[in-house]
């Protein structure tokens, strides 16, 4: 694939608004966006909303929100395919006038009988061209008709795909498909070709489930004598078991992963690496992705979506993230859980705690959950495991710890740890035997940052009060 120096790259993402932004669709959108940004071109968005029975405003909003969350911005105005029906019909009639299309008056009953006969004779089920060379005057006056493309009947058609390589089909396998229905509405095939041409799309980057469509669309492009785009059909995403991605593999929409606490940059990085690579690089920034992305890095085999790997990558992004940025991302989860608005002082405390909090979290929900102990009111509600842990022996240990810490003026990690270790040695216990009841009393759960980090973050007064609530 080569580009002329004067040619501006134009790509497009064209989702059908019948539901959420699918993971596969999100990756396709990213690849189109990255290719355009890499080449200094334009990335366009088109909403293919011609199926009015299934297209909804809610789905349109969900798709746009998902794209915004991933950080994908689009050039020019969003095109809505449903608003261009007149232009689609205009092209169909141009093809009719040039002799590259014709009116077909076959009735539904005739077509059904044709298919039944083909089925009985074990022939491919496709339109047999019965009106291809007939004079329209042979049809009853006022009879409804569709407009069909007059496709080539001999030879083969070849596409040099930027991902799949050279792919060919026999022209005899492409029947004279419908461009305009009898009610005057355009088919998907017609609308896509016209819109891509009018939008100046130079590179069609999409899933390889559209590869068969490419031959039909190319037949129409050639009939109109329009410039042919570069095709790049990327393999689909499978589940981690190698089967086609489905609900049994987990959530299918990017919005679900956003709501699970996945960071947008982590999702971007993960989807980028599904089917595309740059050496052994795993963590790839957005700037690097734009610099490095090209179609030569796209593999020919389906990639496998692994939610566990996504969580692990997300954890890495959390650990590497700026603490103040994480505060802004985490605060909404905390406020929702506690039903409060965090004060500036509470936000400052969260920022102070972030270095120890983020080392343990794989998603923003975990990060928020692990920080709740900072804002809980006394007496703390203990979760089930914490309640079991605080038996009589544990409470006696808490009393000893409280007594050892109450007169401590140097409230630091080193000093508090020294005091607690001394108690553990005197009782001939491992430090963990003291840390766990302390954790339960101080946080209400059995999971938290390091216990001495907790003491420092809560401060001396609050720590001693929480210990006192649960000592004998």
Secondary structure, DSSP 8 states (H G I E B T S, - for coil): ----TT---EEEE---SSSS-BHHHHHHHHHHHHHHHHTT-EEEEEE----TTT--HHHHHHHHHHHHHTT---SS--EEGGGGHHHHHHHHHHHHHTTSEEEE---HHHHHHHHHHHHHTT-------TTSSS-GGGS-TT---EEEE----SSEEEEEETTTEEEEEEGGGS---EEE-TTS-B-HHHHHHHHHHHTT--EEEEEGGGHHHHHHHHHHHHHTT----EEEEE--EEETTSSB--GGGS--BHHHHHHTT--HHHHHHHHHTSSB--TT--S--HHHHHHH--GGGB-SS-EEE-HHHHHHHHHHHHHHS-HHHHHHHHHHHHHHHHTS---HHHHHHHHHHHHHHTTS-SSHHHHHHHHGGGT--SS----HHHHHH--HHHHHHHHHHHHHHHT----SHHHHHHHHHHHHHHTT--HHHHHHHHHHHHHSSS--S-HHHHHHHH-HHHHHHHHHHT--
